[in-house]
């Protein structure tokens, strides 16, 4: 009888152990699956031209400053979210909005841009002023000021009219500067993973001012964009050298923002 009891206890213990091992395996598979899903939600950057880009993230297509007509977006996914920074023609094109399939898209704009968009788009429009935010498609969009500091340039971009944007996407933070100089609000940014920073005269800032600001807010990666201007194109190679010299841990990513030009 005693032997039978011992045998029964051993069987019960063995059965329990097997169940625990199986449960641990299932938990491990589930955790790995969750990790893989999270890791797969990376941001794909598609430069279109100058200040115009598409972000693909987690099945969502985000158009930033779409201009150039529908032909500039041939072969791309339809927009789910559109961000427009300012009223100037290299950032806002009503014709492009009307040509694109934006039926299901939400459009985030500053008031100055909203004032130029006809009522047909009203149900899709979210107006954000500097300092405000809005969540769409599990993305929190923050409106950041963008403006000029130099006396001879202040009329180009008046504080409060346009927006830079910070996108919070599942723990990742992306910053689009819009047309701006190295303003205090840019320098005060924290925990930016990808920063798209303009640099062209006379409308925004010099390479040196852009470098100085980037070294202060220290994004993980910085993408020079919006660098065509007068009298010549900004020296993005020099920008990269200066950033890497000042902080080698900041990765400078150079994309082709001017596919139709030889620079």
Secondary structure, 3 states (H helix, E strand, C coil): CHHHHHHHHHHHHHHHHHHHHHHHHHHHHHHHHHHHHHHHCCCEEEEEECCEEEEEECCEEEEECCCCCHHHHCCCCCCCEEECCCCCCCCCCHHHHHHCCCCCCEEEECHHHHCCCCHHHHHHEEECCCCCEEEECCEEEEEEEECCCCHHHCCCCCCCCEEEEEEEECCEEEEECCCCCCCHHHHCCCCCCEEEECCCCCCCCCHHHHHHHHHHHCCCEEEECCCCCCCCCCCHHHHHHHHHHHCCCCEECCCCCCCCCCC
